[in-house]
Amino acid sequence: MNEILSAADLKADQQDAESRERRRKPDWIRVKAPTSKGYAETRRLMRDLKLNTVCEEAACPNIGECWTKKHATVMILGDVCTRACRFCNVKTGMPRMVDPMEPVNVATAAAEMGLEHIVITSVDRDDLPDGGAGHFVKVIQELRARTPNTTIEILTPDFRGKMKKAIAAIVEARPDVFNHNLETVPRLYPTVRPGARYYASLRLLEEVKNIDPSIFTKSGIMLGLGEQRLEIHQVMDDMRSADIDFLTMGQYLQPTPKHHKVIDFVTPQQFDALGSIARAKGFLQVASSPLTRSSYHAGEDFAEMRAAREAKLAKAAARS
């Protein structure tokens, strides 16, 4: 006789199946648990200075490699986001007050780790009058004062409803790289990134270039959410129309069963092919692999991008 399962049993079975599905990752995106001395030292420093990192909050698969090298992406403005994107593992809710010592602590961390390049990101702070732009400025200023030779890359939210003033203030502080991720193709925004607007994000990066063309701009998308190949090509074209210099593409990984499911695991060969197409479209720098994330190898990539621009300018000068 077939056993009749209760609703609770059915739900438990479904959750078990989803959990098994999430665990079945291809070999090319499996990474070892972090255990190195460098990892422990980086973790201790972040704790001592009361700093949050997107490496931890977003469950980045590269945390072991990056922290072993003492590379960490600091997440300012707290660890609670005012948005609830379905791909992101950062907790949502009502954020706490902004820590006035955070800019000093970020600069202290950069100095103690001897960073040549630092990436600063943040949660969305829709509750703040300027969306947190002023705090980004303070962090940049403290880094310039304490570690003047450190190049600075920022990864900002979209400053919804406050974009123009926010961008003007941050650009005036002159970060070396201004990054803002589009995350996915326009068709998937309602289900993946419902609190944002695709073309508003494009306009943000375009505005950076309008104010100061010398600042490098950067954006990234996740693959495996159900996007189609031609949709990816269109995003590349849209980015180039906004004069974005650097494109990153990486595999989306589902943080928990409540987040958006992985629809496809994109192969390394497919990432390579997409990277070649992006380079042909004119990006100065492209990072495209399953484990690529916005700040993965950011320092090395920045150096290559700067060299690519210098070579391009030299070639143009030689022709004129």
Beta strands, then each sheet from edge to edge (+ up, - down):
strand 1: 52-53
strand 2: 73-76
strand 3: 117-122
strand 4: 151-155
strand 5: 177-179
strand 6: 216-223
strand 7: 246-251
strand 8: 285-288
sheet 1: 1+ 2- 3- 4- 5- 6- 7- 8-
end
